[in-house]
Every structure is written in C-alpha cells, then in structure tokens.
Amino acid sequence: MTQPPDEPTLELAQPKTSVRLGAKKLQEIKRGQDLIEALGWASLVTTVAIFLLNGGLQEITDLGSVLYAVTRLAALLATNLLLIDILLVARVSWLDRFYGHDRVTLAHKKLGKPILYLVIIHVLASVTQFSLLSGENLINEFIAMVTYTPDIVTSALAFAAMITVVVTSLNISRKRMPYEVWHILHLLAYAAVLLAIPHQFSLGNDINSQDFATYYWIALYVFVLANIAWFRILKPLLRAMTSKLKVERIERTSSDSISVYLSGKNMKKYRAEAGQFFLFRALTARGWFRPHPFSMSAASNSKHVRFTIGSRGDDTEQLQGIQPGTTVLLEGPYGVFTESRRTKKDVVLIASGIGIPPIRALAESIVGHEDDVTIIYRVRDEKDAPLMTETRELARIRGFKLVVLAGKRATPNSWMSAGPEGATDLDRLLEIAPQVKNSDVYVCGPTAWTRAVERTLNRAGTPRPQVHTEEYAW
Ligand SMILES: Cc1cc2nc3c(=O)[nH]c(=O)nc-3n(C[C@H](O)[C@H](O)[C@H](O)COP(=O)(O)OP(=O)(O)OC[C@H]3O[C@@H](n4cnc5c(N)ncnc54)[C@H](O)[C@@H]3O)c2cc1C
C-alpha cells in the first residue's frame, strides 16, 4: 500500500510509506512464540532429566528418602521456574517483540503461585525429612536448621521474601496499595533469587555435582542475570549518558493533562513504533525511583519524544508541574500495540480519555488512504479532552473519519455516549464503521471500558486476532 501526500498545517511526521498486510506475519510471530515456549519447556525437561540421571529416584527405600527426592525435585523446578518468571518481567526486548507487555506480564503473574507452592513443598519436605532423622518436632528442627547451617539462614530469608512477593501480588492486596509500594516489595523477588543461591550450591547435590548439571545451572543464572543487567540497567543508562534527555517544553492539553516534549542528543536512539510506550523516570528527588509507563503521543521524529500525561494519581498529579530542563531517563520502547500487528487494509482506532496518546501517534504514522482509517474518540467533555484539537486537525489533514462520542454514557453497560433512542452500541458502531468486521481495531482506555468495546467487536464479528488493546494496568 502507498500513502497519499500531506497538507502540512499541524507539524506531523511523515507516515510510513508501506505496510505488510495479511495473516502470514501473525503466523511468523506465532512460530517465534512457539520456539520461545519450547525452550522454556526444554529447560524444565532438562532439570527433571538431570535429577533422574543423578539417581533422584534410585535410592528410594523409606519415607525419609521419598521426602529427600521430593525436596530436591521441588527445589530444582522452583528455581528453574523462578528464573523464567524473572526473565518475563526483565523487559527483555526480544520477549516483548513476540508477546507484548500485557501477555508477558500475565504469564509472569500466572507463574507466581506454582513457584510458591513448589518452594513450600521444598521447605516442608526437607524440614520433615530432617525431623524424622533427629526425632525433633518440626518447629524445633526448623529452628535448628536455620541456627546451625549458615546458608539455610539466607535461604529462609529468601523464602520469606518470596511469600511477601506472591502475597502482595494477589489482586486483593494489590488493590489496597499504591503502585510504588507494590513495586518496591516486588523487587524482593530479585533478593529471593540471590539469597537462595548459596544453599543451592553448598547443599544442593544436583547443582554442585561439578558435571553437566553445574554448568547448566550456572549458564541459566548467567543468561537471566545478563538479560536483566543489559535491558533493565546498562542499556537505559548508556543511552541516557549519551543523549542527556531533558524536558524541552510542556503544553497543557486539557484541564488535567499535559504534553511533555523531551529532547537531547542522538534522538534516533529513541526511535520507536507509534503505539509503543516507555518507562518514564524524572530524575527529581521524588521521581528517580518512581518510573511510570507512558505511551508516545506523537510518532517518532528526529527532534523529540512526546508523552501526554493525565492526572490519575499522586505521581501523575505531581508530573503536571514538571519543569523544563528536568532530566528524564527512559526505558524502552515496549509493547506491540503497533502497526506491526496490522493485517487488514481498514483500521478503526478507538480511544477513551487519556487512552488517546497511543491512538493519536498511530493515526499520525499509519499507512492509509482517506477511507481506510476511522478514529472514534470517547470523552466526557468535548471542550476539555486531552489532544482533542490536535486529533481533529490530524484527521482533517490525513482525511481520516473522526467521530467524537461526548457526554454521559448511553446506558450503564455502554461504552458510548447517549445516541438515538433504542440504538445499541453495535448498531452505532456498524453505522460509524460498517467495515469493522474486516478491520484491524486498536482500542485504548480504562479496563472495564475496553472489555465493553471488545464485547461489541465480538458481536460485530471482528476476529479476535484483529483486535489490539493497550491497557493502563499493572
Ligand atoms: C502500557 C501503558 C501505557 C500508558 N500510557 C499512558 C499515557 O500515555 N498517558 C497517561 O496519562 N497514562 C498512561 N498510562 C497510565 C499511567 O502509567 C498511570 O496512570 C500512572 O502510572 C499512574 O501513576 P500515579 O502514581 O499517578 O497513580 P496511582 O495513584 O499509583 O495509580 C492510579 C492508577 O494508575 C495505575 N498505575 C499506577 N502506576 C502504574 C504503573 N506503573 N503502570 C501501570 N499502571 C499504573 C493504577 O493501577 C491506578 O489505576 C499507561 C500505562 C501503561 C501500563
């Protein structure tokens, strides 16, 4: 597909000149995902194989030896899964490219509980086994183990750290604490891995066997730690040192949102696909340890990276007052809410409120003739909505259809504003975008609203792989 020329009024980046359509590219992504998952499973199979080859089941004669085998296998599987789980949230770009932030985070959350169960089994089985040998009760035996074996002390601390991480990750606890507290507690997972290492190598017969098993475990640790060190620490720091990114200017885009323009040297290092997001860390006394994810609100260009930030909580409220000249560190880009996932000629972009930034950036860079792109923007107040004037101007320049749905909700379950009597969300969507069934649809807004849009798309017959969502959730 080729792109019609622009009429330059609003300063816009040149849209991309071509895009590859068709479902084949999704199959290629699926093949990449299959390979990554096969490697994950292969590491678990290798762990079990090492256990069996080291005679894991050969010496089973009584309850004590059964408990010993259970202790070893549970510990090995838990360690392997924990390393995979940490890799999933290390913001590793090769994982992000295949799965996107949402799916990787979901997989990470799902692994938390099985890991904790395996660690509990490991602790209970080993304390029970030793109490059978010594004749002590479980509590005395546990105290004796922690007191007399130095590496067990650190492993007990690792166990406590893991329980804290998993318990604070349960939805019921997460909803009660600010993101920053949860984030700091979650960093204990790294402490848990490091604290558990000494006892794995000093007491774990399977790991310290000095043969293939030892090399395998060292390789696994080094691989995970190297990914974390590079993607989470070194890469962002090196880029920050060479680019010296600072807030260049700020524009108010509504009564509770601002656009922040960042510029520095070597801006091409921050090139990203429209729809992607960065972790934004303002280097101020309050902000340096409180990074927040924000989507670019304009397509990449050589002058600046731009974010549009709505006031949704304490930090984003503080950010409304960010000053020009503030140094900012960006980690990323991340996410697959991009044209790389597009398979159809027609595109429908749907945003609600502060969900507009990635939709606005996509509309700027997307390849499309006038009739190909429809933008639906749901707002409470048309006169006070983030990026409203700009989105109108952009749609006018590119010739895209823009429909603003302003005002109160039509019904409590609707994601649209009030419309003609008796018309359902589906009726109205089909009227706005009759081609929606055969389009790629990009949706960004609050979680409940996004689910409602997805239900309507499902009724309209838009296949699931053509629906792309970005949720502002952690
Ligand atoms: C991929 C992605 C892209 C985003 N893009 C934008 C954007 O372009 N513009 C914009 O204004 N907002 C965006 N957000 C949301 C923004 O990150 C949060 O509103 C912000 O982090 C809230 O911080 P707070 O301390 O002000 O609020 P809090 O009081 O801590 O929380 C307010 C709300 O924001 C959520 N939240 C808080 N911290 C985070 C976090 N680090 N990650 C995800 N959700 C969080 C909480 O669940 C809560 O619902 C995006 C979020 C994600 C995940």
The ligand as a MOL file (V3000), in Angstrom:
LIG
                    3D

  0  0  0     0  0            999 V3000
M  V30 BEGIN CTAB
M  V30 COUNTS 53 58 0 0 0
M  V30 BEGIN ATOM
M  V30 1 C 1.4310 0.4660 28.7590 0
M  V30 2 C 0.9170 1.6960 29.4720 0
M  V30 3 C 0.8620 2.9030 28.8150 0
M  V30 4 C 0.3890 4.0430 29.4740 0
M  V30 5 N 0.3190 5.2270 28.7930 0
M  V30 6 C -0.1450 6.3270 29.4210 0
M  V30 7 C -0.2040 7.5880 28.7400 0
M  V30 8 O 0.1900 7.7280 27.5830 0
M  V30 9 N -0.6920 8.6560 29.4320 0
M  V30 10 C -1.1270 8.5540 30.7220 0
M  V30 11 O -1.5380 9.5590 31.2950 0
M  V30 12 N -1.0950 7.3680 31.3800 0
M  V30 13 C -0.6050 6.2710 30.7740 0
M  V30 14 N -0.5440 5.0800 31.4500 0
M  V30 15 C -1.0390 5.0240 32.8360 0
M  V30 16 C -0.0080 5.6060 33.7770 0
M  V30 17 O 1.1720 4.8480 33.7360 0
M  V30 18 C -0.5760 5.5890 35.1900 0
M  V30 19 O -1.7080 6.3920 35.2140 0
M  V30 20 C 0.4180 6.1570 36.1430 0
M  V30 21 O 1.4920 5.2700 36.2800 0
M  V30 22 C -0.2830 6.4260 37.4630 0
M  V30 23 O 0.6570 6.7540 38.4690 0
M  V30 24 P 0.2100 7.5510 39.7680 0
M  V30 25 O 1.2520 7.3680 40.7980 0
M  V30 26 O -0.1430 8.9240 39.3870 0
M  V30 27 O -1.1330 6.8460 40.1630 0
M  V30 28 P -1.5040 5.7930 41.2770 0
M  V30 29 O -2.2560 6.5000 42.3310 0
M  V30 30 O -0.3210 4.9770 41.6910 0
M  V30 31 O -2.4870 4.9240 40.4130 0
M  V30 32 C -3.5370 5.4810 39.6330 0
M  V30 33 C -3.9370 4.4460 38.5860 0
M  V30 34 O -2.8580 4.1750 37.6730 0
M  V30 35 C -2.4710 2.7930 37.7200 0
M  V30 36 N -0.9920 2.7320 37.7680 0
M  V30 37 C -0.1970 3.3210 38.6820 0
M  V30 38 N 1.0990 3.1050 38.4120 0
M  V30 39 C 1.1310 2.3340 37.3040 0
M  V30 40 C 2.1830 1.7640 36.5420 0
M  V30 41 N 3.4740 1.9780 36.8080 0
M  V30 42 N 1.8560 1.0160 35.4950 0
M  V30 43 C 0.5920 0.8560 35.1600 0
M  V30 44 N -0.4520 1.3760 35.8240 0
M  V30 45 C -0.1930 2.1030 36.8910 0
M  V30 46 C -3.0730 2.2460 38.9900 0
M  V30 47 O -3.4900 0.9120 38.7960 0
M  V30 48 C -4.3070 3.1040 39.1830 0
M  V30 49 O -5.3760 2.6150 38.4290 0
M  V30 50 C -0.0550 3.9490 30.8180 0
M  V30 51 C 0.0300 2.7200 31.4840 0
M  V30 52 C 0.5030 1.6120 30.8240 0
M  V30 53 C 0.5840 0.3040 31.5480 0
M  V30 END ATOM
M  V30 BEGIN BOND
M  V30 1 1 1 2
M  V30 2 1 2 3
M  V30 3 2 2 52
M  V30 4 2 3 4
M  V30 5 1 4 5
M  V30 6 1 4 50
M  V30 7 2 5 6
M  V30 8 1 6 7
M  V30 9 1 6 13
M  V30 10 2 7 8
M  V30 11 1 7 9
M  V30 12 1 9 10
M  V30 13 2 10 11
M  V30 14 1 10 12
M  V30 15 2 12 13
M  V30 16 1 13 14
M  V30 17 1 14 15
M  V30 18 1 14 50
M  V30 19 1 15 16
M  V30 20 1 16 17
M  V30 21 1 16 18
M  V30 22 1 18 19
M  V30 23 1 18 20
M  V30 24 1 20 21
M  V30 25 1 20 22
M  V30 26 1 22 23
M  V30 27 1 23 24
M  V30 28 2 24 25
M  V30 29 1 24 26
M  V30 30 1 24 27
M  V30 31 1 27 28
M  V30 32 2 28 29
M  V30 33 1 28 30
M  V30 34 1 28 31
M  V30 35 1 31 32
M  V30 36 1 32 33
M  V30 37 1 33 34
M  V30 38 1 33 48
M  V30 39 1 34 35
M  V30 40 1 35 36
M  V30 41 1 35 46
M  V30 42 1 36 37
M  V30 43 1 36 45
M  V30 44 2 37 38
M  V30 45 1 38 39
M  V30 46 1 39 40
M  V30 47 2 39 45
M  V30 48 1 40 41
M  V30 49 2 40 42
M  V30 50 1 42 43
M  V30 51 2 43 44
M  V30 52 1 44 45
M  V30 53 1 46 47
M  V30 54 1 46 48
M  V30 55 1 48 49
M  V30 56 2 50 51
M  V30 57 1 51 52
M  V30 58 1 52 53
M  V30 END BOND
M  V30 END CTAB
M  END
